[in-house]
Amino acid sequence: MLKEQELDTLKALQNPIWVYDVERFRIHWANEQAMNFWEAESAEELYSRDFSENMSEAIYTLLQNDLKGFRNGKEHTQWWTLFPKQKRKEVYCHYSGILLNDGRVAMLAQVVVTKELLETELSIHSSTTIASLWNNDGYLKSANPMFIEIYGKKKMRFSDLFFSEHQANQVWSTALDVREHEVELYLPTVHGSRWYGLQIRVNQTKDGNQFVLRQYDVTERKQRELEHRQLAVIDPLTKLSNRYGLMKRLEGMIDYGAAFSLFFIDLDNFKTINDYYGHNQGDRLLNILAQRLSFRFSDASCIARLGGDEFLIADMAVDHTGLESKAKQLMQAICEPFMLEELGELQISASVGVVRFPEDGVIVDDLLRHADAAMYSAKGRGKSQYVYFSKQMSDEVNRRHRMRQLLSKAVCDEEFLVSFSPVVDTHQQSIVAYESALTWKSAELGVISAEEFYPVAKECGMAALIGFMGLEQSCQGLVRLNKKGFNYQLLISISSSQLFGGNFVASLTKLLNSVECLPESIIIALNETHLTDPKADLYVLHQLRELGVNLLAEGFGAGRSSLSLLQRVPVTHIKLDRQLVEDIETSSHSVVRAALSMATSMGLVVIAEGVSRETQLQKLQGLGCYLCAGSLFEETPESSQRSQLESSVGTGFTLPLRDDLP
């Protein structure tokens, strides 16, 4: 049985779903579609409605009986007439039980289809009546032409209408007991099996009981009802199970008690495919992937599409060898090229999180949440890999959730602060710039870096706001410092969503004017993610250069990405890749030497980042690279580099003076 704490997983479903508290005559919870169905002004207004006012004793008794069935795991689907704000609505609903937090059981109602939609889509009409008369011994006495057309003219017994004597006896005995009986059954005919609605009335005559049977062909309606019932658990695009169908399947597997594993799949950079090639091509790719997964993992307990580009496979493999084998097969299946019409061959990758039942969770919600955490960990490690869930990831998920809760308050309380680190000209032995970094100093969670909080801010739609706050603080700090007689520049990273989100150049211009900051003193750092962003508008970058703002290409020397930045963007600075600096003591200097030579020929300024040892600094200086940043230049009393620079330049070198920091 579903539990109240698992309701969040149903919010994404597109059909109306609500929880009705039978004992208190109230709707306890509803998704957005249910709010619309009930024509509610708000959740509070809907939850305050008293449904006891127009409820008969018969209906209340019926619902109480349903609750007893729900406690025993029973579910049912049926047509029901509801009256939201006195408007009559006939709906085909699936009803099941849900365990509330206080231990009581309530009714979970899920609308499968409305009568209005069903009649519009299916053009339902009444079928011709098939009539027959049977004597007390179960033999046919008379029938209309429609009956003869379906069953023929041969003498028949009542049991000949059914697949088995047992089924026939059940219908016959029930009709005898209640005298009038209605039922829908799947029955054989000479033209094939069909669904029929049966209405049986038992008449008492001088010759004994007579059974009057009316049959209506309801095959078309029944099939459509079954199809719509399937829609509740099937993803319409891929024909795999949807999230609700997966949850029902996992609940059954957990109740069974056997160990199993889940592989949570999220395609890497799938949004780029949709943006570049269109959603139709993206849907085709998802469809082909679903077919491939179904074929390659036909022995899996369940394969589901959770929504978007997320899939999940439930498998009975639980030992380490089996999990490794399945995970590698899965990565191979995803990474193999796909052939799409008009596009040709396309290759993708995925990040996969792996969890096991019962080791990593004993309820569905925990298992899915932990699998999601493992998947995000795989993305954080570089994507295109699989990661097993660990307790540490659970802590990270809880921390991430808490960050979401605290984010808005942190903005109001101004908990986001800028810190600065120097960029040093080691030849002139002076600071030439400060690189700013935005941090969140939370009273509850401690100091949180931008790398950690920015993805959460982006999910909450607050990334641009927080980013501009950081930019404003950085510019104000630079101006305060330069008013002391210095001429420093500010190196700052701007997210692609903020840079290309619209009106950035105008907003920056207004900010610089308001704080009296020269555009030439600003250096904006760019990397490959700025160019791969589908919303990237290179015209914005040219506008920034026309304004006087400098542009820096990060990660230079790491591969083709840095070269593409130089070719497409009017950069003024380049920053050597951190790994080149880390390895400069032991590896060849050819890449660094080539970068310096290229920069000189193009008139670019070169900065080496991540300088942490004096031997690295000596190598860089020997190659002619003098602008450096890194922990070697941190302003701490213990820094030997600080003492050397301070004694050599005196008050002209500001690095050791903390009160000179912005």
N, C-alpha and C positions, 0 to 999 in steps of 0.2 A: 504494500500500500504506500502511496506517495505520502511524504511528510511535508508539513507546512514550510519548513526551512528550505525545501527544494523548489518552491514556487517560482523563484526568479528564473529558473531554466525554461519556464513556459511563456515568459513575456514576449519572446521573439516569434511565437506562433501567430499566424495571420487570422485564425478564426477566433470568435469570442469564447473566452473561458472564464468561469467564475467559481467561487467557493460559496455554497449556501449553507449557513448554519441553521439546520432544521429546528433545533431545540430553542433557538432564540429568534427565529423568524427574520433573520438578517442575512444580507450578502456580506461575507467576511473579507473577500478579496476578489479583484477583477482585473483583467488585463485591459489595455487600451481599447481593443476591439469590443470587449464586453461593455465597456463604458459607453461606447457609441450605440451598441445594441439596446442597452437599457435607457438610452437618451438621458444620461446623467450629466448634470452640470459640473460635477466634480466627484472625486472619490468619496469625500466626506458626505456629500449629499446622497450618493448611492448607498453607502454603508449605513446611513441613518434611516433608510426606509423600513417601515414595519409591514412585513408581508402577511401578518396575521389578520389584518383587517378584512380582507376579501377571501380568506381561505376557509373552505368547508372542512367539517370534521372528517369527511371521507378522504379528502386529499391529504390532510395531516396524518391520518392513520396510514395511508399508502406510503407517505414519505418515511414515517417511522419504521415501517416494514422494510423499506429500502435500506435504511441505516443498518438494520440487523444483517441484511445480506452483505452490505459493504464490509462489515466487521469480519465476515467469513470469506472475504476476497471476491465476492460476486460483483459483476458489472453488467450493465445492459444498455442497449441503444433503442430508442423509440421516438415516435412523433409526440410532440407536446405543444400545447397552446399556452402562450404566455402573453401578458398584457402590460408591457412597459408604458407607463403613463397613459393607461386606458386604450392603447393601440394594440389590436389583435395581431400577434405574430405566431405563425405555425412553424416550428423548427424540428429538425431531426437531430436529437442530442445523444451524446454518449455520456452515461452517468457512471461514476465510480466513487470510491471512498477516499478520503484524505484525513490523515491523523493530525489534529491541531496541536499546537504547543502545550495546551493545557490537558492533553490526554484524551479529549473527546474526538469523536468521528463526525465529520461533516461530509456534504455532498460536493463532489467536483463535477461540474457540468461543462461539457465542451460541445459547442454547436458544430455539427458536421455540415448541414446545409439547411437553408430555409425553404419552405414550400414554394414561395414566390420564385426563387432562383431555380429550383428544380423544375417547376412547370414551364418556366421561360426557356430553359436550356433543353428540356427533354420533350416538350409538347405532349405531355401525358394525356391520355384519353381513356375512357372506360371501355373495357373489352366486352364482347358479346357474351350474354349469359349462356352457360352450358347447364342444362337441367336434366335430372334423372330421378327415378323413383325406385326404391328398393324395399323388398318385403322383409319380414321379421327374420327370415333365414339368411338374409344377405344376398339374395339374387335380384338381378335387374328385372323390373316389371315394365318400365316404360322410360323413354328418353326422347329428347328433342333432336332435330337433325344435326345440330352442332355437336352433340355428344357422339352421335353415330359417325360423323365425319372424323372425329378424333380417335375413337376407340374401335370403330367397325361395328358390324351387325351381329357378331357372334354373341351367344348367350354368355353373360358375365356374372361373376361373383364380385361382391364389393371389394374383396381383397385384391382383385385383379387391377384395381386402380393404383395400387401402391407397390413400392419396391419390395416389401416384405409382409408376411402375415402379422408379424409383431406390430409393425407400424399401423396396419389396418385395424387390428384389434384395439389398439390404444384409442384411435379416433372413434371407433364404434362404441366402445364402453363409455367414453367420456360423454358422447352425445346421449347415450341412454341415461346417464346419471343427471345431466343438466338440462336435457330436452332440447336445448338450443346451443349450438357450438360453432365457433368460428376459428379457423386456423389457416395459416399459409404454409404450404408444403411444396417440396420439389418432387414432381410425379412423372412417371413414364407415360408416353403416348406412342401411337404408331408413327408419329412424325418426329419423335425425339422427346427428350425430357424437357419439361417446362415448369415454371413456378405458377402455382394456382392458389387463389384464395378460396377456401371452402366454407360454405354456410350450410350447416345441417340442422334440420328441424325434425323432431320426432313427433308424429301425429298418432293418437290413439284411435283405432278403428275397430269395427266388430270382428275383423280378421286378425287383429293384433296390431303391433307397431308397424307404422310405415315411416320410412326414412326419405325425406325430401332433400335432395342434394343440389345446391347451386354452386357452380364453379366459375371463377373469373380468372382469365389469364393475366397475371401480374408480373410476367417475366421481365418486361422492359423496365418497369418501375423498380423491381427487386434488384436487377442488375445495377441500375444506377445508384440505388441506395448502397449496395455493396461497394461500388466504386467510390462513392463519396465517403463511405466509412474508411476505405483504404486511404483516401486523401488525408485523413487525420494522422496517419502514421507513415506516409510515403512522400518523399521529396518529388515534386512534379517534374523537375528538370532531369534528374539522373535516375529516377525510379528506385533509388536506394531508400532505406529507412530515413526518416527525418529525425530531428532531435527528440520529439515526443515518442516516436516509435522506438528509438534507441533506448530511451529511459525505461519504457515498459519492458523491453527485452532484457535489459540489465537487471531490472528488479526481479524478473523471473529467474535469471541466472544466479543472483545473490540468494534468493529464497531456496534454490536448489542446493547451494552450498559448495559446489565444486570450484576449485581455484581457476582463475582465468586472468588474462592480461588485456590491456587496452593500448592501442597505438593511436595517439592523437596527432593528426597530420595537418599542417598549415603550409600552404604553398608559399614559397619565397617570392616576394616582389610581384605578386599576381595583379595588384592594382595597376602596375605599369603596363601589363598586357592589355587590360581593359581600356586603359587610357590611350595607348598607342594604336591598338588594332580594333577597338570597339567591343562592346559588351556581347555582341552576337558571336564573335570569334572566341571571346572568353568563355561563353556558355558552351560552345562546341568543345573547347578544350576540357572543361569540367566533365562533359558527357563522355568523352573518349576516355578520360582518366577513370571515371566510374566503371566503365565497361572493362577496362584493363584490370582494375582492382578486383572486380567481381570474378573475372576469369582466373587471375593468378592466385587469388585467395578464396577459391570456391569452398574450401573446407572451413572457413571462418564462421564463427557463431553469428556474427552480425557485421555488416558493413553499412555505414551511415554517412550521410552528408549533414553536417551540423548547421550549415548555412555558409554563404559566401564561398571562400576557398578552403573551408575546414572540413576534414573528413575524419572518421574514426573506424577502426577495425577492432572488434572483440574476438579474441582467439583463446583457445584452451592451452596454448603453450605457456608454461610458467617457469620451467627450469632455465638456467642461464644459457645452456647450449641452444635450447629451442628458441629462446627470445632473441639471441644474437642472430641465429639463422633467419628468423622471420623478419627482424629489423633490416638485415642486409638485403633480403629479397625485396622488401618494401622500398628501400632507397633505390635499388636497381630498377624496379618497375616504374618509379616516378621519373628517374633521370633519363630513361631511354627516350629517344626523340619521338615527337608526335607529328603526324602528317595532317595538316589542316588545308582545306581547299583555299585557294587564293594566296595563302601565306607560305605553303610548302612545309619544310621541316622546322619544328620549333622544339627547343629543349628547355625544361624547367627543373627546379629543385624544390626540396621541401625540408622543413624542420619538423622533427617528430619527437613527441614526449611519450615515454613508456611508463605505465604503472601496472601493478599487480594486485589482484584481490586474493586474500584479504590483507596482505602486508601493508598496502598503501592506502587503505580505506575500506570501510565495510558498508557504506551507503553510496548511492549513485552520485549524489552531489559532490561528496568528498573525492571520489575517484575522478570525476570529470575535472574538478578544480585542480587536483594534483597533476593530472595529465596535461592540463593547460599550462601549469607552472613549469613542468619539465620541457614542454615545447618552447616556451619563451626562453628558457635557459639555453636550449639548442640554438635559437636565433641569436642570443647574446654571445654565443661562442663562435659566431661566424656563419651560421645557417648551414643548410645542406648536410645535416647530420642528425643523429638520434641521441637522446639523453634519457637516462633512467631517473625517475623521481627520487629525491632524498628529503630528509627532514629539513635540511637547510632551505630547500626551495619552498617548503610550506611556510617557513618563517618569512621568506621574501615575499610570498603572496600576501600574507597578513600585513606585512609592512606596506606593501603597495596599496592594499585596500585602505589602510589607515591614512596614507598620504592623500588618497582621493577625498577622504572625509575632511581632512584638515586644510586642503589646498585653498579654498575660498577664504577661510578665516586667516590664513597666512598672508594672503594678499592684502586684506583689510588691515591686518596688524603690522604690515611692512616688515615681514620676517625675511624677505629676500634681500640679501646684501651683496655688494660687489667687493671682491678682493683683487689685489693687483700684484703682479710679478714683473720684474724688470727685464728689459731687453738691453744688453750691454754691448757697447763698442769696446772690445777688449784691446784695440790698437790705441784709441784715444783714452781708454780707461775712464769711460763715463757712460751713464745711462742715456739712451736715446729714445726709449719708448717704454710704455708699460702695457702689459697684456692683462686684460680684465677677465675675470671669471665670476659668474653669478652663483651664489650658494644660498641654500635655504637653511637658516638657523632656527630649527624647530625646538621648542621647549620640551616636547615629548619625544621626538625621534632623533634629536641631535643635529649635527651638521650634515646636510644632504647636498651632494654635488649635482650640477646641472645634468650630467649624464644619467643620473638616477631619477631625478624628478621631472625632467623634460618630457619623456614619453607619457608619464601620467598626466602632465599638464596638457599635452596634445590630445589625449583621450577625452579630457574634460573640456576641451575647447578654450583653454586659458593660456596656451603657449605663446600666442602673439602678444597678449597683454603683459605677461611676465617678462617676455623678451624685451619689450619696449621699456619696461621699468628698469631692467638691467642696463639697457643702452643709455637711458636718461641719467642714471646714477653714475655711470662710467664717464660720460661727458662732463657732468658737473664736477666730478673729482679731478678730471684732467684740467679743467679751467682753474679750479682752486690752486692746483699745483703750479701751473704755468704763470699765475699771477704773482708768484714768488720770484719770478725772474727767469724761469726755465723755459725751454722750448721743446717739451716732450711731445711724442705722438702717442696715440692710443690704438692698440691692436685688439680687435674684438671680433668674436664669432657671432654671426647672425644665422638663425635657422632658415632653411629654404622656404618654409611655410610663411615666415615673417617677411623675408626678402621679396618673395614673389606673390604675397597674399593680396597685393593691391595698395596703392598710395604710399608705399614705403619711402620713395624718394621725397615726396611732398612732406611726409611726416618728419623725416630726418632733417630736411631743410628748415622746417619750422622749429625743430628742437635746437639745432645748431644756432639759429638766430636768437632764440630766446635765452640761451645760456652764454651767448657770445663766444662760441667755439668755432675755430677756423676749419672748414672742410678738409684742408690739406693735412690737418693733424690727425685725421681718422684713417685707419687702415682696417678694411673689412676682410676677414679671412674666408676663403672659398675652398671647397673640396669637391670631389666627384659627385657627392650626393646632390649638390646644387644643380649640376648639369643633368643628372638622371631624373630629377624631379619633373614629372609631366607638365607641371605648371611653370617651369623655368622660362623666363622671358629675358633673353640676353640683352634686349633693349634697355632693361632696367639697369644692367651693369654699365652700359655705355652712358646712360644718364648720370650715374654716380661719378663716372670719370669726368664728364663734362662739368659736374658740380665742383670737382676738385678732390673728391674722396679717392684714396688709394685702395687698390685691390691686391690681395695676397693669395697666391696659390699654395695650399698646404700639401704636405706629403710628397714633395717633389723628389723624384728619383725612385719612387715605389713602383712605377710601371707606366703603362700607356696613359693612365688617367691624368697624370700631371702634365704630360705633353698636350693632351687634348684641351686642358685648361688654357695653356699658353696659346694654342691655335685659335680658340674661340672667344677668349675673354681678354680685354685690355688690361692685363695685370701689371702692377708696378713692382711687386715684391714676390719672392718665392721663399718658402720655408723648407729646408731639407728634411726629408723623412727621418723620423726619430730613430728608426732601425739603422739607417746609414751612420748616424752619429754614434749609436751604441756599438757598432762593429768597427769603427774607424781605426781602433788600435791594432786590430788583427787582420782585417781584410784589405783587399786592394782599394786604392783611393781613386780608381779610374772614374767611377760614377760621380763622386764629389767633384773631382777635377773637371769633368765634362760639364757638370751643372754650373760650376763657377765660370767656366769659359763661355757657356751659352748665355748666362746671365749678363756677363760683361759685354758681350756683343750686342745684346738686346737692351742694354741700359737698365737692367733690373737689379734690385737690391736683394741680397741673399741673407737669410737668417738661419742659423743652425739651432734647432730646438732639442731639448733633452740632454743638455750638457751637464754631466754629473761628476766628472772626474777631471783633474788637472791634466792628465795625459791626453784625454780627448781634446781639451782646449789647445794644448800644444800642437797636436796633429792638425787641427783646423787652422790655427794661425799659420802653421808652416805651409798650408795650401792656399793661404790668402783669404780665408773666411774669418772675419773678425766680429761680425754681429752674432751674438749668442744669447740663448735663454736656457734656463734649466736650474736644477736644484743647487748647482755649484754657486749660483749667484743669489741664493736666498739670503735674506737679511737676518741672520742669526748671530748672536755674539760669539758662537763657537766657530764661525766660518773663517778659515785661514785666508780664503780668497778676499773676504771683506777687509781683513787687516792689511793685506798687501795693497789693495786698491785704495783704501782710505789713506794710508801713509804716503802713497805716491801722488795722489791728486788733492789731498787736503779737502777743504770745504767745497771744491769744485765737483767732487764726486758724491752724489746724494744717496748711493745705495745703502749705506749702513744707518742712515738717519730715519728711524721709524716715524717720527713726527712729520716728516716730509711726504709720507705716503698720502695718496688721496683719501 
